[in-house]
Every structure is written in C-alpha cells, then in structure tokens.
Amino acid sequence: MFKHYNMNQVVLPLDLEIKLDKDDMAFVVNDLVEQIPEEAFASFSRDTGCPAY
C-alpha cells in the first residue's frame, strides 16, 4: 500500500497551485504520473516497514 497524496492539498501556508500557471509543465507531469496503472508498482509492495510513496 502506497501513502496517499493529494497534489491539491495545502500543507504549507503558501498554496503553490495559486502560484503556478494553469499551463505549467508541473500539471502535465502530474497527469502523466496519474495515468500509470497501480499494477506497475506491484513489485515495490512490501508487507513490512514504512509504506512507500
């Protein structure tokens, strides 16, 4: 099980999404990463230790 993350969450007082343009490359990279199927990470899954990101 991987740690859940949300790119839109506000962790710091500064919300970086406000600072980025809507056509920023960061959103393209995020969309590409989100398209990777969960099965691609199955070989990294472990039953012990801290979950991976």
C-alpha positions as CSV (number, residue, x, y, z in Angstrom):
1,M,0.0,0.0,0.0
2,F,1.4,3.3,-1.0
3,K,1.0,6.5,1.0
4,H,-1.9,8.6,-0.3
5,Y,-1.0,12.0,-1.5
6,N,-3.0,14.8,-3.0
7,M,-1.3,17.4,-5.2
8,N,-4.0,19.9,-4.4
9,Q,-3.7,19.7,-0.6
10,V,-2.5,22.7,1.3
11,V,0.4,21.7,3.6
12,L,2.2,25.0,3.8
13,P,0.7,28.4,4.3
14,L,1.7,29.1,0.7
15,D,-0.6,27.3,-1.8
16,L,1.8,26.6,-4.7
17,E,-1.1,25.8,-7.1
18,I,-2.1,29.5,-6.9
19,K,1.4,30.5,-8.0
20,L,1.6,28.1,-11.0
21,D,0.1,29.0,-14.3
22,K,-2.7,26.6,-15.5
23,D,-0.4,25.6,-18.4
24,D,2.6,24.9,-16.2
25,M,4.6,21.8,-17.0
26,A,4.1,20.5,-13.4
27,F,0.4,19.8,-14.3
28,V,1.4,17.8,-17.4
29,V,3.9,15.7,-15.3
30,N,1.3,15.1,-12.7
31,D,-1.3,14.0,-15.3
32,L,1.3,11.6,-16.8
33,V,2.2,10.1,-13.4
34,E,-1.5,9.7,-12.5
35,Q,-2.0,7.7,-15.7
36,I,0.5,5.0,-14.6
37,P,-1.6,1.9,-13.6
38,E,-1.4,0.7,-10.0
39,E,-0.2,-2.7,-11.2
40,A,3.1,-1.1,-12.4
41,F,4.1,-0.6,-8.7
42,A,3.2,-4.1,-7.5
43,S,6.8,-5.3,-7.5
44,F,7.7,-2.5,-5.0
45,S,5.0,-3.5,-2.5
46,R,6.3,-4.8,0.9
47,D,4.5,-6.3,3.9
48,T,6.9,-4.7,6.5
49,G,8.3,-1.3,7.1
50,C,7.1,2.1,6.2
51,P,4.9,2.3,3.1
52,A,6.5,3.8,0.0
53,Y,5.2,6.9,-1.8
